[in-house]
């Protein structure tokens, strides 16, 4: 997916996407020391394309590079473990 963000052309590689927990995102992208926000229209396009890729995966067409099924299992285990600690 090619889009313009903050006046620059970016390529967003959805096939490299993988599930994660918010705590593993260590910093936002910054421009002039201000956090870069993605406008809603681009955010919606990313989410729609991602949902389409997930639907294809359910049909047996896997375009993702990482093993997202295994990553989801690990993520679920981490959430369960963290909830037990509370």
C-alpha positions in Angstrom: 0.0 0.0 0.0 1.5 3.4 -1.0 0.2 6.5 0.7 1.2 10.0 1.6 1.7 10.8 5.3 3.0 14.2 6.5 3.8 15.2 2.9 6.0 12.1 2.3 5.4 8.9 0.3 5.3 5.8 2.4 4.9 2.1 1.6 3.0 0.1 4.2 3.8 -3.6 3.9 0.7 -5.3 5.3 2.1 -8.7 4.6 4.7 -8.0 7.3 2.0 -7.3 9.9 1.7 -9.3 13.0 -0.3 -9.1 16.2 1.3 -7.4 19.2 0.6 -6.0 22.6 0.7 -2.2 23.1 3.4 -2.5 25.7 5.9 -3.6 23.0 5.5 -0.4 21.0 8.2 1.7 22.4 7.8 5.0 20.6 5.7 6.8 18.0 7.2 8.1 14.8 8.2 11.8 15.2 8.5 14.7 12.9 10.0 17.9 14.4 9.6 16.4 17.8 5.9 15.9 17.4 4.2 12.5 17.2 3.0 11.6 13.7 -0.6 10.7 13.5 -2.2 8.8 10.6 -5.3 10.4 9.3 -8.5 8.5 9.6 -8.9 7.8 5.9 -5.5 6.1 5.7 -6.1 4.3 9.0 -9.4 3.0 7.6 -7.7 1.9 4.3 -5.0 0.1 6.3 -7.6 -1.7 8.5 -9.8 -2.6 5.5 -6.8 -4.0 3.6 -5.7 -5.9 6.6 -9.2 -7.4 7.2 -9.1 -8.5 3.5 -5.8 -10.2 4.0 -7.1 -12.0 7.0 -10.2 -13.1 5.1 -7.9 -14.5 2.3 -5.9 -16.3 5.0 -9.1 -18.0 6.3 -9.7 -19.2 2.7 -6.2 -20.7 2.6 -4.4 -17.9 0.8 -1.7 -16.8 3.2 0.0 -13.6 2.1 1.6 -12.9 5.5 5.3 -13.5 6.0 5.3 -14.1 9.8 3.4 -17.0 11.3 0.6 -14.9 12.7 -1.3 -17.9 14.0 1.7 -18.8 16.3 2.1 -15.2 17.3 -1.6 -15.0 18.3 -1.2 -18.1 20.4 1.8 -16.6 22.2 -0.1 -13.3 22.7 -3.1 -15.1 24.2 -0.8 -17.0 26.6 0.9 -13.7 27.7 -2.5 -12.0 28.3 -3.7 -15.0 30.4 -0.4 -15.0 32.3 -0.6 -11.2 33.0 -4.2 -11.5 34.2 -3.2 -14.3 36.6 -0.6 -12.0 38.1 -3.2 -9.3 38.9 
